[in-house]
Amino acid sequence: MSTGLIRNAHVISPKCDLPNAAILIEGTRIARVAAADEPLAADWTYDAKGAYVVPGFIDIHTHGAAGMDITDETDGAVVAVAKAKLEEGCTSFAPTTLTLAEETLAASLTAIADYAKTARYSKVIGTHLEGPYINPACLGAQNPAFVRKPDVEEVRRLQAITPISQITFAVEVEGGDAFAQACLDNGIVPSCGHSKATYAQFKRAYHRGLRHLTHFCNQMTPLHHRDIGLVGAGLLHGDVRTEIICDKIHLAPEMIQLIFARRPIETIVMITDSMRASHLPDGPSSLGGLEVIVKDGQARLASNGALAGSVLQMNIALKNVHEVTGKPLAEIIQATSWNQAVELGRGDELGKVEAGYLADLAVLDPATFAVQAVFVDGGQRI
């Protein structure tokens, strides 16, 4: 079994801030986290030179990057996205589809399944279906031509291709609350998004097991003093996980502050919701067949200016939250990986820099949060 040593590391892990540390790796897992001056022998050594070493990020909501979209019917699309995600420190990701025809979704899931067999870049932790069971009044950048009612049989056909980890749907559509239970029965996280649900409609799905809100505050009913809607539900219920896009565009800095001040850290899930223009310069792009213009780091539909995903990268999201909230990195870091791992049943092996956990690690420049190295299953991939 190969052994490795990351020395001179500043380890940041949930509830752990440990400068001058060393990480001993045996095979695919962390064997020890020790003081830097402790004598340890290994087959190979990486000198972190005081940089942050954090759990590899887990992005459970990402559509694309590097000019490619998960739903592109092009060879190598999933590979290109996985490589780009690795470059921003994501050691695992959930490729995320769009509101499209079943044949297109099936082809995309087949490509995801094929990539997952080797996963030479970021690993696939599941597949996230965003739509097609959404409210046509809350499309955002989703294609209205393919919106349809929840269909459990369609989900089962798709799940037979590759594991589905999460489905975003509108709970108020016909059969929505029962669909939440059906997702759970099939081992899938039900999540409400692209929805005009009232609080009462949310509660019906909540009683059927709904505990997740997609890109919190975006394309959902806002907080109002007569009906608190989905935003109010996310602030009120301490057991509901809320995805947040921390580019300071989808959420104002003050909203990011509010969420981290009022929400239990265990329920905050940082995502990118990245689209194909991520990792590329500003310019024309597309999402789900719709024309997009990226300007000043904002991706918007050319037709109406609606936000069309983001060009955010996970390492920059972490930097933004740290700057906006001033909270310790050892607290924020939980929202970049371990919360995602726990929700997907992997919290005993992913999301922490601790003995026994998989050696999925990102090395970040302490000043810029730029990614300097990435380790997956104990091997250096960047």
ABEGO torsion letter per residue (X at the ends): XBBBBBBGBBBBBBGBBBBGBBBBBBEABBABBBBAABBBBBABBBBAGGBBBBBBBBBABBABBGGBBAABBBBGAAAAAAAAAAAAGBABBBBBBBBBBAAAAAAAAAAAAAAAAAGABBBBAEBBBBOABBBAABAEABBAAABBBBBAAAAAAAAAABBBABBBBBAABBGAAAAAAAAAAAGBBBBBBGBABBAAAAAAAAAAGBABBBGBGBGBBBBBAABAEAAAAAAABAABBBBBBBAGAABBAAAAAAAAAABBAAABBBBAGBBAABGBBBEBBBBGGBBBBBBGGBBBBAAAGBBBEBABBAAAAAAAAAAAAGBBAAAAAAAAAAAAAAAAGAAAABGBBBBGBBBBBBBBBAAAGBBABBBBGGBBAX
